[in-house]
C-alpha cells in the first residue's frame, strides 16, 4: 500500500495543508498524483507503509505576466528523488509531509 501525501503552504495567515490518500495499485497512484497536480499542490510525495518517501514532485512554476496587467503561474513540477542533489532539502520536505 502506497500513501500519496500533499503539502501546501498557504501563506502567513492560514496554516499549511497536509493531505493523505491511500493507493493500492498504480492506477490509484497516478490518479491521486494527477488530481493533486490539478489542484496546484506545492509538494506531492509517495510514501510506503514504513513512512519512507520514494520521491516527491515539487511545484516550481514561475509567475509570468498574462498580458492584461496581471500575473498567472503555469503548472510545472519537478520530480525529486531521495539521493538527489539536495538530499537534505528532500528529507526536510518529506518530514513536513508526515
Secondary structure, 3 states (H helix, E strand, C coil): CEEEEEEECCCCCCCCEEEEEEECCHHHHHHHHHHHHHCCCCEEEEECCCCCEEEEEEECCCEEECCCCCEEECCCEEEEECCCCCHHHHHHHHHHHC
